[in-house]
Amino acid sequence: MNYLLTSAGIKNASIRSALLELLGKPIAEANALCIPTASYGHPMAGPARAWDFISGRETRTPMCELGWKSLGVLELTALPSLDKERWVSWVQETDVLLVNGGDALYLCYWMRQSGLADLLPSLKETIWVGLSAGSMIMTPRIGEEFVNWTPPTGGDETLGIVDFSIFPHLDHPELPHNTLAAAEKWAARLSNPAYAIDDDTAFKVVDGAVEIVSEGHWKQLRP
């Protein structure tokens, strides 16, 4: 599996080009499943934000509205109640998983509870496109500043598929606390590499190699 880890979806031409490179075909020929689960765990999100994501109405964070050949919803909280043989084929047959923002720890919990986290290494041809928390989940830790929903085990650890942490939405006008100074304090508490990125920046990860794609600004905070 390869990854496009964004702060705010397919926000500009450079990030869109990176997506097309990962797909190897036009968006109109690709099948996608969207995962809204993280929306339910964050106090600034909830059902309305989940619906906006699924229905392609989040124009500030484009994901589902890109013109996919087909688009379905994969709700992780439903998967434990289904036979694994039923839903695994849905994931295996899709080209892209579009993963919404919200609460990264809530998303991580249900990734593990559903079994999707265990399935990821076998999805060699699938692309993971993360939005905010949907990107942060792939890091080793999110940092205490981003803990809202607390998992039963505590802590701020996530899946650790990449070796760096992400501070998203840098200098966002609606998030006055997301400053570079705040990001530097956040990074100082981590033991792994970390980056602060704005909404015009993303990471393209292919076979473990990381490329920063940006039309905005970003900063590496811990080498």
Residue frames as qw, qx, qy, qz and C-alpha x, y, z in Angstrom:
[[0.000, 0.887, 0.461, 0.000, 0.00, 0.00, 0.00],
 [0.380, 0.199, -0.011, 0.903, 1.14, 3.52, -0.84],
 [0.207, -0.710, -0.541, 0.401, -0.04, 6.68, 0.87],
 [0.157, 0.531, 0.129, 0.823, -0.99, 10.29, 0.23],
 [0.402, -0.545, -0.571, 0.464, -1.09, 11.97, 3.63],
 [0.109, 0.571, 0.220, 0.783, -2.71, 15.39, 3.40],
 [0.037, -0.135, -0.505, 0.851, -3.71, 18.11, 5.81],
 [0.408, 0.418, 0.294, -0.756, -6.85, 19.10, 3.90],
 [0.745, 0.443, 0.488, -0.103, -7.48, 16.67, 1.06],
 [0.604, 0.276, 0.437, 0.607, -6.71, 17.19, -2.62],
 [0.104, -0.808, -0.263, 0.517, -6.33, 20.90, -2.12],
 [0.148, 0.798, -0.286, -0.509, -4.27, 21.99, -5.14],
 [0.763, 0.547, -0.273, -0.210, -2.89, 20.90, -8.51],
 [0.200, 0.569, -0.782, 0.159, 0.35, 19.51, -7.08],
 [0.448, -0.142, 0.787, -0.399, -1.43, 17.23, -4.61],
 [0.809, 0.381, 0.189, -0.406, -3.85, 16.15, -7.32],
 [0.573, 0.617, -0.529, -0.104, -0.92, 15.29, -9.60],
 [0.090, -0.408, 0.866, -0.276, 0.58, 13.21, -6.80],
 [0.684, 0.106, 0.561, -0.454, -2.71, 11.35, -6.46],
 [0.784, 0.533, -0.104, -0.301, -2.81, 10.64, -10.19],
 [0.308, 0.598, -0.738, 0.054, 0.76, 9.37, -10.10],
 [0.341, -0.216, 0.840, -0.364, -0.15, 6.97, -7.32],
 [0.751, 0.303, 0.382, -0.446, -3.30, 5.80, -9.11],
 [0.301, -0.202, 0.775, 0.519, -1.65, 5.34, -12.49],
 [0.088, 0.461, 0.762, 0.447, -4.97, 6.19, -14.16],
 [0.163, -0.418, -0.102, -0.888, -7.58, 8.97, -14.22],
 [0.255, -0.018, 0.650, -0.716, -9.76, 9.51, -11.16],
 [0.684, 0.179, -0.045, -0.706, -12.81, 8.82, -13.35],
 [0.749, 0.200, -0.609, -0.170, -11.54, 5.26, -13.82],
 [0.252, 0.216, -0.801, 0.498, -10.82, 4.57, -10.14],
 [0.613, -0.543, -0.512, -0.259, -13.07, 3.05, -7.48],
 [0.100, 0.398, -0.520, 0.749, -12.99, 4.48, -3.96],
 [0.544, -0.575, -0.610, 0.031, -14.31, 3.72, -0.51],
 [0.014, -0.642, 0.241, -0.728, -14.59, 6.57, 1.97],
 [0.571, -0.298, -0.676, 0.358, -14.08, 6.08, 5.70],
 [0.153, -0.738, -0.077, -0.652, -15.90, 8.72, 7.82],
 [0.717, -0.421, -0.530, 0.169, -15.27, 7.07, 11.21],
 [0.455, -0.034, -0.326, 0.828, -12.90, 9.67, 12.68],
 [0.156, -0.484, -0.194, -0.839, -15.64, 12.30, 12.45],
 [0.641, -0.573, -0.424, -0.285, -17.59, 10.80, 15.33],
 [0.742, -0.339, -0.369, 0.445, -14.79, 11.02, 17.88],
 [0.372, 0.089, -0.080, 0.920, -13.90, 14.71, 17.64],
 [0.008, -0.624, -0.544, 0.561, -15.76, 17.55, 19.38],
 [0.145, 0.534, -0.177, -0.814, -15.48, 19.79, 16.31],
 [0.183, 0.091, -0.810, -0.549, -16.85, 17.15, 13.93],
 [0.465, 0.189, 0.663, -0.556, -19.78, 14.73, 14.36],
 [0.555, 0.400, 0.728, 0.031, -22.58, 13.44, 12.12],
 [0.385, 0.878, 0.128, -0.256, -22.96, 16.61, 10.05],
 [0.007, -0.757, 0.574, 0.312, -19.29, 16.67, 9.15],
 [0.473, -0.079, 0.865, 0.148, -19.40, 12.95, 8.35],
 [0.544, 0.634, 0.543, -0.089, -22.31, 13.58, 5.96],
 [0.233, 0.906, -0.173, -0.308, -20.56, 16.53, 4.31],
 [0.227, -0.528, 0.769, 0.281, -17.52, 14.30, 3.72],
 [0.504, 0.164, 0.845, 0.071, -19.49, 11.35, 2.36],
 [0.455, 0.740, 0.483, -0.106, -21.70, 13.47, 0.13],
 [0.568, 0.253, 0.255, 0.741, -18.83, 15.51, -1.31],
 [0.057, -0.918, -0.289, -0.267, -19.91, 18.79, 0.26],
 [0.565, -0.707, 0.064, 0.421, -16.65, 19.58, 2.08],
 [0.607, 0.754, 0.046, 0.247, -15.28, 21.79, -0.67],
 [0.150, -0.903, 0.388, -0.111, -12.56, 23.13, 1.66],
 [0.407, -0.448, 0.796, 0.023, -11.13, 19.61, 1.93],
 [0.738, 0.354, -0.282, -0.500, -11.82, 17.88, -1.43],
 [0.298, -0.278, 0.913, -0.024, -11.89, 14.09, -1.31],
 [0.460, 0.309, 0.827, -0.093, -15.18, 12.44, -2.27],
 [0.424, 0.780, 0.243, -0.391, -16.17, 15.11, -4.80],
 [0.189, -0.571, 0.570, 0.560, -13.32, 14.42, -7.24],
 [0.670, 0.438, -0.278, -0.531, -15.32, 12.42, -9.77],
 [0.313, -0.296, 0.903, -0.009, -14.57, 8.79, -8.84],
 [0.368, 0.006, -0.792, -0.487, -15.87, 5.97, -11.03],
 [0.636, -0.505, -0.544, -0.210, -17.62, 4.58, -7.97],
 [0.001, -0.438, 0.512, -0.739, -17.75, 5.64, -4.35],
 [0.685, -0.434, -0.567, -0.145, -18.89, 3.68, -1.32],
 [0.344, -0.723, 0.334, -0.497, -18.84, 4.12, 2.45],
 [0.713, -0.004, -0.657, 0.245, -16.78, 1.85, 4.69],
 [0.434, -0.723, 0.168, -0.511, -17.85, 2.52, 8.29],
 [0.363, 0.357, -0.808, 0.297, -15.30, 0.85, 10.56],
 [0.371, -0.192, 0.627, -0.657, -17.58, 0.63, 13.59],
 [0.843, 0.146, 0.021, -0.517, -19.89, -1.66, 11.58],
 [0.563, 0.456, -0.680, -0.114, -17.23, -4.13, 10.49],
 [0.085, -0.272, 0.892, -0.351, -16.87, -6.15, 13.73],
 [0.633, 0.165, 0.512, -0.556, -20.53, -7.17, 13.39],
 [0.768, 0.501, -0.197, -0.347, -19.93, -8.62, 9.90],
 [0.930, -0.053, 0.265, 0.247, -18.18, -11.77, 8.79],
 [0.278, -0.654, 0.390, 0.585, -14.68, -10.78, 7.72],
 [0.434, 0.123, 0.751, 0.481, -15.10, -12.63, 4.42],
 [0.251, 0.803, 0.541, 0.022, -17.92, -10.25, 3.57],
 [0.023, 0.983, 0.028, -0.179, -16.12, -6.92, 3.90],
 [0.529, -0.485, 0.468, 0.516, -12.51, -7.81, 3.12],
 [0.521, 0.347, 0.613, 0.482, -13.35, -8.26, -0.55],
 [0.130, 0.951, 0.280, 0.032, -14.81, -4.73, -0.64],
 [0.297, -0.860, 0.278, 0.308, -11.46, -3.35, 0.45],
 [0.600, -0.205, 0.628, 0.451, -9.37, -5.62, -1.75],
 [0.475, 0.520, 0.609, 0.366, -11.33, -4.64, -4.85],
 [0.062, 0.976, 0.181, -0.104, -11.12, -0.87, -4.39],
 [0.620, 0.532, -0.095, 0.569, -8.39, 1.40, -5.75],
 [0.129, 0.447, -0.295, 0.834, -8.45, 4.05, -3.03],
 [0.421, -0.608, -0.624, 0.254, -9.39, 4.43, 0.61],
 [0.042, 0.611, 0.010, 0.790, -10.41, 8.05, 1.35],
 [0.541, -0.392, -0.638, 0.383, -10.04, 8.59, 5.09],
 [0.119, -0.859, -0.213, -0.450, -11.71, 11.56, 6.73],
 [0.196, 0.374, -0.503, 0.754, -10.38, 13.78, 9.48],
 [0.671, -0.601, -0.226, -0.371, -11.67, 14.02, 13.02],
 [0.564, -0.684, 0.432, -0.166, -10.14, 12.19, 15.95],
 [0.470, 0.529, -0.704, -0.062, -7.03, 10.17, 15.12],
 [0.133, -0.249, 0.893, -0.350, -7.12, 7.99, 18.25],
 [0.690, 0.228, 0.438, -0.529, -10.79, 7.11, 17.75],
 [0.716, 0.546, -0.310, -0.307, -9.98, 6.20, 14.14],
 [0.233, 0.494, -0.830, 0.113, -6.96, 4.17, 15.23],
 [0.452, -0.103, 0.755, -0.465, -9.01, 2.27, 17.79],
 [0.780, 0.357, 0.308, -0.412, -11.58, 1.25, 15.19],
 [0.521, 0.610, -0.567, -0.188, -8.91, 0.45, 12.63],
 [0.041, 0.341, -0.914, 0.217, -7.64, -2.15, 15.07],
 [0.525, 0.094, 0.660, -0.528, -11.03, -3.33, 16.36],
 [0.741, 0.477, 0.015, -0.473, -12.36, -3.79, 12.83],
 [0.836, -0.040, 0.474, 0.273, -9.32, -5.69, 11.58],
 [0.548, 0.830, 0.052, 0.094, -8.57, -3.19, 8.82],
 [0.160, -0.866, 0.472, 0.042, -5.21, -2.29, 10.37],
 [0.655, -0.268, 0.696, 0.125, -4.12, -5.93, 10.10],
 [0.729, 0.517, 0.441, 0.079, -5.25, -6.06, 6.48],
 [0.179, 0.936, -0.146, -0.265, -3.22, -3.04, 5.28],
 [0.302, -0.573, 0.675, 0.353, 0.11, -4.85, 4.62],
 [0.529, 0.172, 0.804, 0.212, -1.61, -7.18, 2.15],
 [0.412, 0.823, 0.354, -0.165, -3.14, -4.33, 0.09],
 [0.586, -0.193, 0.347, 0.707, -0.27, -3.92, -2.34],
 [0.248, 0.372, 0.513, 0.733, -2.20, -2.01, -5.02],
 [0.185, -0.834, -0.515, -0.062, -4.44, 0.12, -2.83],
 [0.255, 0.416, -0.144, 0.861, -3.85, 3.84, -2.18],
 [0.347, -0.652, -0.562, 0.373, -4.56, 5.36, 1.23],
 [0.145, 0.532, 0.095, 0.829, -5.52, 9.04, 0.99],
 [0.399, -0.519, -0.606, 0.452, -5.71, 10.60, 4.43],
 [0.029, -0.743, -0.145, -0.653, -7.18, 13.94, 5.48],
 [0.301, -0.678, 0.341, -0.577, -5.84, 15.40, 8.75],
 [0.654, -0.367, 0.586, -0.308, -6.56, 12.64, 11.33],
 [0.940, 0.300, 0.133, -0.096, -6.74, 10.21, 8.40],
 [0.578, 0.650, -0.394, 0.299, -3.08, 11.07, 7.81],
 [0.233, -0.668, 0.545, -0.451, -1.99, 11.37, 11.45],
 [0.917, -0.203, 0.229, -0.257, -3.10, 7.80, 12.12],
 [0.894, 0.371, -0.177, 0.176, -0.20, 6.55, 10.01],
 [0.173, 0.730, -0.471, 0.464, 2.38, 8.17, 12.31],
 [0.483, 0.001, -0.786, 0.386, 3.93, 6.74, 15.50],
 [0.196, -0.506, -0.600, 0.588, 2.30, 9.32, 17.81],
 [0.114, 0.785, 0.415, 0.446, -0.04, 12.28, 17.46],
 [0.220, 0.240, -0.339, 0.883, 1.22, 14.16, 20.54],
 [0.109, -0.423, -0.758, 0.485, -0.78, 15.06, 23.64],
 [0.154, 0.290, 0.019, -0.944, -2.09, 18.29, 22.09],
 [0.463, 0.080, -0.546, -0.693, -4.23, 16.29, 19.67],
 [0.186, -0.180, -0.953, 0.160, -5.71, 13.87, 22.21],
 [0.473, -0.208, -0.008, -0.856, -9.47, 14.38, 22.53],
 [0.922, -0.156, -0.125, -0.331, -10.97, 10.90, 22.67],
 [0.201, -0.603, 0.756, -0.157, -8.93, 8.64, 24.96],
 [0.716, 0.114, -0.648, -0.232, -8.53, 4.97, 24.00],
 [0.856, -0.479, -0.123, -0.149, -8.96, 2.28, 26.68],
 [0.858, -0.039, -0.154, 0.488, -5.20, 1.75, 26.76],
 [0.254, -0.884, 0.009, 0.392, -4.46, 5.47, 27.08],
 [0.535, -0.254, 0.448, 0.670, -1.52, 7.11, 25.34],
 [0.379, 0.745, -0.040, -0.547, -1.26, 8.88, 22.00],
 [0.296, -0.293, 0.807, 0.419, 0.23, 6.08, 19.89],
 [0.714, 0.470, 0.001, -0.519, -1.08, 5.43, 16.40],
 [0.971, 0.217, 0.090, -0.052, -0.19, 2.87, 13.70],
 [0.438, -0.675, 0.487, 0.338, 3.43, 3.87, 13.08],
 [0.819, 0.423, 0.340, 0.185, 3.48, 3.04, 9.38],
 [0.439, 0.732, -0.150, 0.499, 5.60, 6.13, 8.74],
 [0.668, -0.201, -0.427, 0.575, 8.31, 7.18, 11.20],
 [0.137, 0.122, -0.118, 0.976, 7.33, 10.84, 11.58],
 [0.030, 0.618, 0.679, -0.396, 4.49, 12.73, 13.27],
 [0.152, 0.457, 0.441, 0.757, 2.32, 15.38, 11.57],
 [0.003, 0.519, 0.414, -0.748, 1.06, 18.71, 12.91],
 [0.282, 0.489, 0.655, 0.502, -1.63, 19.59, 10.32],
 [0.015, -0.878, -0.431, -0.207, -3.43, 22.85, 9.43],
 [0.512, -0.276, -0.121, 0.804, -0.44, 25.06, 10.19],
 [0.035, -0.215, 0.029, 0.975, -1.46, 28.75, 10.33],
 [0.034, -0.502, -0.785, -0.361, -5.09, 27.95, 9.48],
 [0.105, -0.358, 0.025, -0.928, -7.20, 31.12, 9.88],
 [0.690, -0.443, -0.242, -0.519, -9.96, 29.23, 11.73],
 [0.881, -0.319, -0.280, 0.210, -7.50, 27.49, 14.07],
 [0.031, 0.932, -0.219, 0.288, -5.64, 30.30, 15.84],
 [0.661, -0.619, 0.423, -0.012, -3.69, 27.91, 18.08],
 [0.914, 0.185, 0.262, 0.248, -2.12, 26.09, 15.11],
 [0.136, 0.951, -0.272, -0.053, 0.95, 28.31, 14.99],
 [0.694, 0.451, -0.498, 0.260, 4.55, 27.40, 14.31],
 [0.106, -0.521, 0.612, -0.586, 5.39, 28.18, 17.94],
 [0.799, -0.174, 0.327, -0.474, 2.71, 25.72, 19.08],
 [0.926, 0.306, -0.214, -0.056, 4.00, 23.13, 16.63],
 [0.400, 0.562, -0.605, 0.397, 7.54, 23.49, 17.95],
 [0.418, -0.394, 0.587, -0.570, 6.36, 22.91, 21.53],
 [0.928, 0.075, 0.104, -0.350, 4.38, 19.88, 20.32],
 [0.797, 0.453, -0.386, 0.102, 7.40, 18.43, 18.52],
 [0.054, 0.620, -0.640, 0.451, 9.69, 18.94, 21.52],
 [0.661, -0.274, 0.523, -0.462, 7.65, 16.36, 23.46],
 [0.945, 0.273, -0.028, -0.177, 8.04, 13.70, 20.78],
 [0.591, -0.505, 0.570, 0.267, 10.91, 11.25, 20.37],
 [0.645, 0.283, 0.608, 0.365, 10.50, 10.78, 16.61],
 [0.185, 0.038, 0.345, 0.920, 10.83, 13.06, 13.55],
 [0.148, 0.697, 0.617, -0.333, 8.01, 15.56, 13.10],
 [0.196, 0.218, 0.398, 0.869, 6.68, 18.04, 10.56],
 [0.226, 0.593, 0.430, -0.642, 4.26, 20.96, 10.64],
 [0.213, 0.181, 0.681, 0.677, 2.34, 21.34, 7.38],
 [0.344, 0.284, 0.140, -0.884, -0.29, 23.73, 6.06],
 [0.698, 0.355, 0.516, -0.346, -3.36, 22.75, 4.08],
 [0.629, 0.707, -0.218, -0.240, -1.52, 23.04, 0.73],
 [0.086, 0.586, -0.804, 0.049, 1.05, 20.41, 1.73],
 [0.957, -0.083, 0.053, -0.274, 1.02, 16.60, 1.71],
 [0.308, -0.512, 0.791, 0.128, 3.33, 13.59, 1.95],
 [0.852, 0.314, -0.280, -0.312, 3.50, 11.05, -0.86],
 [0.470, -0.482, 0.735, -0.082, 4.80, 7.72, 0.44],
 [0.844, 0.380, -0.273, -0.261, 5.76, 5.09, -2.13],
 [0.890, 0.085, -0.389, 0.221, 7.38, 1.84, -0.99],
 [0.675, -0.544, -0.240, 0.438, 8.48, 3.63, 2.17],
 [0.417, 0.083, 0.099, 0.900, 10.10, 6.58, 0.37],
 [0.037, -0.791, -0.484, 0.371, 8.66, 9.92, 1.45],
 [0.299, 0.286, 0.282, 0.865, 8.24, 12.97, -0.80],
 [0.025, 0.577, 0.432, -0.692, 6.82, 16.30, 0.35],
 [0.200, 0.496, 0.589, 0.606, 4.33, 17.81, -2.11],
 [0.180, -0.659, -0.423, 0.595, 3.55, 21.44, -1.43],
 [0.229, 0.632, 0.294, 0.680, 2.23, 24.68, -2.84],
 [0.407, -0.870, -0.131, -0.244, 2.21, 26.17, 0.65],
 [0.094, 0.690, -0.589, 0.411, 4.58, 26.03, 3.59],
 [0.926, -0.299, -0.230, -0.020, 5.85, 23.39, 5.95],
 [0.005, 0.765, -0.573, 0.294, 8.71, 22.88, 8.38],
 [0.801, -0.044, -0.574, 0.164, 10.60, 19.88, 9.66],
 [0.421, -0.800, 0.147, -0.401, 10.67, 20.25, 13.42],
 [0.661, -0.504, 0.557, -0.001, 12.61, 17.17, 14.50],
 [0.437, 0.552, -0.641, -0.305, 15.10, 15.52, 12.11]]
